[in-house]
Amino acid sequence: MGSQVELSKPHNSLQRFLLVWGRLAITAAALLLQIFVFVVILLAGSSAAPWVGTASLLLSLGVLAFILNSRIQIEYKLAWTIPILLAPLFAGAFYLLFGSRTGGRRQAVRYRETQQHAALDQAGAPGVLSIRAGREGEDLPALTSVSTDLLPVLSVPADPARQIRYLESSGPFVAYRDTHTTYYPVGEAAFVDMLAAIEDARRWIALEYFIVSDGTMWRQLFDALAGKAAEGVEIWFMYDDLGSFWKLPFGFIRDLTRAGIRVKPVNKLGPGLTLRYNNRDHRKLLVVDGLVGFTGGLNIADEYINAIERFGHWKDTAIRLRGPGAWGMAALYFTMWNMVSGDQVDYARLHPSEEEVAAQPTGRGLVVNYDDSPYDDISIGWAAYRNMMARAHHHVDIMTPYLVPTSEMTSLLTSLAKSGIRVRIITPGIPDKAYVFAVTRSNYRPLVEAGVEVYEYSPGFLHAKQVVVDDEVAILGTINFDFRSFYLHQENAVWMYRTPVIAEMAADFDATVAQSRRITLADVHATPWWRRAIWTVLRTFSPLM
């Protein structure tokens, strides 16, 4: 059914230019004015009253002591220690405004409350399991499953059982069985099935994206959503305001609201000095009726489906869950919606019936939906990757658009390679961000010297975020191999054990390697000294990028 609501259009390109740049100019001017006033007060205060300067220096000393004794990665400590030592009068106070990784206290409290509601809800969802360690070498259909008064208990080998246990202990992230999985090696294939799922929606649709950009993809999506809203389907839409700032469709909120769709910007850009700009919503979710869910690297922009060419061919991947595991994705979505909107969505009202769940195709293996937030001192995203890779027996295959590892990550990857485990990493051949690409390349040398196979995707830009270990365990989602994804952003992913799509992911990796250029020892050793010097500076401050 087509949309009965027409998309808003600017009267001319000048109107759109003024709207975007006018908002940016007002916001930037307000921020710069506040920073200027802040600096003037410190300078004037320290001149008129020496105790002001002394207090500022003591504040910087206290901040430095806090940073050095915190659980933050050593790279982040170094990136902030240098400016504090160089400009102690200002840098300590500036860190308190912008350096915190953990978001606002009120946000953190609110997020924990919404997670608790999601955890309670999932305890009774169809397909949910409690996992315990079993014997190695057992096939999934033969694994012992017993019912208890709480949850059915499934016995799996120790390595995956411990990975699941970590996720279960980190939030409302539970294992589901009987979930049908579909892998998409390119974004355009995923988008076709996303539109089909929306068309089949009967009760509700929930969407969340980091970037929403005007173009063919958005117009097709809006037409499908507005048509379903006209049929009475409930629709929720979240987007990151900063991530979508430059290309958000004209009249975006007005058009969605007119169509009857609830819409909320996350981390709304405004004139106030706030650390929330450092914590962006990088998640990408589409959930329909709690029965079908999609996630992966896709945003809503034409390059993601190769409707236009940006940076050559755009290689992205996605996964679809059908059946019980899709509700785990729904729980992630409404956890965030409740925090952002202040609502308390009634999970019970949105649950699909057992008959509807049973009508979905079933699949082998286990899936766990999980997310990572900036509201604590740990990175669930990195821990999930690490727990999986550290238990590898044969090989590790990684796709990532940005490779900005910490020393811990580099140590893990190199030790795996030196232990005889084949480690392969594919990064873009054509970058979207020159400075991040420079940092990515600056990290090749220790990896290649240790025997890690590093490839650059020759046809263009690779935006996929996925890891496959031993063709048995895999993660696919939104989490890049960089500090921002691991510690500053809101992210999400699907952890999988022995699902059929893992073999498809492995095959796609091999096909992508065949289109990629391998980085050799000669390549990394041929880098001129001046470029290595620039890379060293960029790598030092990469946690702040």
Phi, psi and omega in degrees: 000129182283163180284141174262002181250124180274140178292141177292149178227140175293148180298328177199171182296332179295321180297316179295319179301315182292323180296313182288306184287331176295316178296318179296317182296318180295315180295313181297318180297318180295317179295315180296322178296317179296319178295319179298314179298319179300314180293316181299317180299317179294316181293311181294320181295319180290332177284317183282325182223103183308333182294334178296313177296320178297318179297320179295319178295319178295323177298314179298321178297317178296318178298317180298317178297320178298314182299313185293334182258004180277175179269014179292150176303147184301327180295322178291322176300314181295318182298330178267332180296319182300307179295329178293321178289326181282326182224069185294337182294327186247325195295326179298312178294324180295322177299319180297331180278320190235347188272342182296137179266348195257016176067187180281150180299317181296321177299316182298316179297315180298320182294319178297322178296317180292326176295322179297319177298318181294322179296315179297320182295317187287344182302331181249013183285147178299139175087355181285140182229154165258131188255139173225157182288133178240208183269144176293148174089358179281141173277148186303316181299335183265357182293147185289128176232124180232150178267145175231181178290341182260278181232153169299143182250127179245133179263123178231164179305157190300319185298305177294327180299319180289326177295317178295319181300321178298314181296318179300323182280353185258353181168193180279057186244106187238158180277138176239143173249177175060029181259128179278131183241143176228131180256138178240114182281349176220152185294325184295326177293319179296319184295325177301314181284333174297315178296322179295320178296320178297318180298329181273358182299139179247328186236314183203159180220137178230131182229146179208123183217148178285319181235130169235119185235144178294146179152191183300315183298314181296317184294321176294319180295315180298317180300317179293317181293315181297324177296318179290324177298323178295336178276356179100007178285132177284137182224134174242141181221122173243147175212153178277122186294321181287319179296329182261004193305313189284333190234011181302132181306142179300132179068027187304304182295319180298316182295316179295318180296317178299328180279354180090021182255131177281131185226139179221126170281143176256139182056054184300130181288130180212179186279354185276147173289115182210145180280355183292340178296339179279344183247097186257154178271098185263008183286157179219108186222140167225120180233134183237116174060012184070011182249334183225135179218144178236142170207170182150209183272351188291128163258181179261086179201148190297330181295334182290340177245014179055031172285335170228163178256121171228122179061044180073207179288133181265110181263112177226162181226160180207167177225145174244133173250133175232135181103209188305317185296339179295332179290329174299324176290322177298320179298321176299315183298309186285341170300314180288319180299316181298321180292316184287318187270337187083000177285169170230089184296137180279100182301319184301324181292331185268347182301136169289154178286162178299327178293320178294320178295317182295334181284347180282153175296148181255162179215162179279165173090184181236148175228145174229119172274133178213162175225172180226134184237160177273017187262019176210183184261012181237161174245101177296324180301310179292319182299321179294316175300311183298313181300326180284312183292322182296340180259013180293144177248335186231306184205156177228126179240125186235130167247128178205138178284336183227123180245092181233071186282152169281174178298326178296317181293316178299319180298318180295312183296317181290323179292325176298313182297318180291341178275001179095003177274131179286120178243123179236139179229131175246128176238174182293152171268329175240118187277159171262339179227113187298318185290324178290324177297321177297318178294318177304310181293331180294343181264359183292319193304304181297330180290310182295321179297332179275353179104004176289134177273116180248131181233150171244129185290103189298322183294342182165226186259125176260120184247002183290147179231096183204154178224134175237131180238121175057021181056026183232325181233142182208158172228135175222131180183223187246005194268110176283164174270067176211166185298320183298315179293318185286331190232344187243334186262160165274123185230168174210158180199169174242123173267137185227146176228117176055037171273150182301331184291343180298321176296323178292321177297320179295319179294320178295324177298314179299319179294325179288323175301321181296339179260007188244160178261126179280136177276124184258169174300322178298323179297311185288329179282341182274357180295125182294156186299322183293326178288321177298325178294317177296317180298323180298317178295313180298319181293325180298319183258011181300329177297342181265357184282000000 
